[in-house]
Amino acid sequence: MPHSVSDQPSPWVARFLALVPAGGRILDLAAGGGRHTRLARARGFAATAVDVDVAALADLRADRAVEILACDLEGAGWPLGDRRFAGVVVTNYLHRPALPRIVAAVAEGGALIYETFAEGNAAFGKPSNPNFLLKPGELLDAVRGELTVVAYEHGKVEAPRPAVIQRIAAVRAQFAAIPRPSS
Ligand SMILES: C[S@@+](CC[C@H](N)C(=O)[O-])C[C@H]1O[C@@H](n2cnc3c(N)ncnc32)[C@H](O)[C@@H]1O
């Protein structure tokens, strides 16, 4: 995970995972070491972890509620077909052309939780390539007309290291209870 210095779950994901219907399946896209797959399992969700390199997920193979898919999310075609998930989690990863498919993968009543680097991050380190940096409001634009935004932030954070990030939690429902910051 070249752009992450933490194996701890993102506090944003930890908070907004409460939006996902209990017992559903979480799609952890570009899962890396699987920190959010592990969190999802600890919260009682099944999980599908997708990454082009699944080596760091090997220990999760013993868990029958975890599906591990070695897929190139940037190749021809979307590897998940029409599958829908109760929760879709994406952190520290951006492949712009996949955004519509990511939003479409959220099942009725389900939630999208997305957090990654944004324009301005180059001042603090990598990623600095504009292809990997969200533009202001880009996640809002991605869900507009599809999902209801529960929370959205864009700005500089200090932890786990100084960075400019953007994050969203949104549901395929009219509204949802807003999870408390500590949950
Ligand atoms: C910075 S890491 C983030 C990992 C995880 N989401 C997290 O926040 O802990 C980016 C991940 O994207 C994966 N990745 C990069 N290009 C990919 C591709 N074309 N298809 C699937 N996964 C890819 C990498 O293998 C890596 O695990």
The ligand as a Gaussian input file, in Angstrom:
#p B3LYP/6-31G(d) Opt

LIG

0 1
 C       -2.989000       2.683000      -1.562000
 S       -3.547000       1.032000      -1.647000
 C       -5.078000       1.138000      -0.733000
 C       -5.487000      -0.178000      -0.152000
 C       -6.742000      -0.154000       0.724000
 N       -7.899000       0.340000       0.018000
 C       -6.519000       0.671000       1.961000
 O       -6.908000       1.846000       1.995000
 O       -5.926000       0.141000       2.897000
 C       -4.117000       0.933000      -3.344000
 C       -4.515000      -0.475000      -3.753000
 O       -5.029000      -0.423000      -5.078000
 C       -4.646000      -1.604000      -5.726000
 N       -4.720000      -1.407000      -7.156000
 C       -3.947000      -0.585000      -7.899000
 N       -4.259000      -0.704000      -9.189000
 C       -5.255000      -1.627000      -9.275000
 C       -5.973000      -2.190000     -10.346000
 N       -5.730000      -1.820000     -11.610000
 N       -6.922000      -3.108000     -10.076000
 C       -7.154000      -3.500000      -8.807000
 N       -6.487000      -3.001000      -7.743000
 C       -5.543000      -2.075000      -7.971000
 C       -3.247000      -1.857000      -5.237000
 O       -2.841000      -3.191000      -5.438000
 C       -3.356000      -1.468000      -3.765000
 O       -3.675000      -2.578000      -2.971000

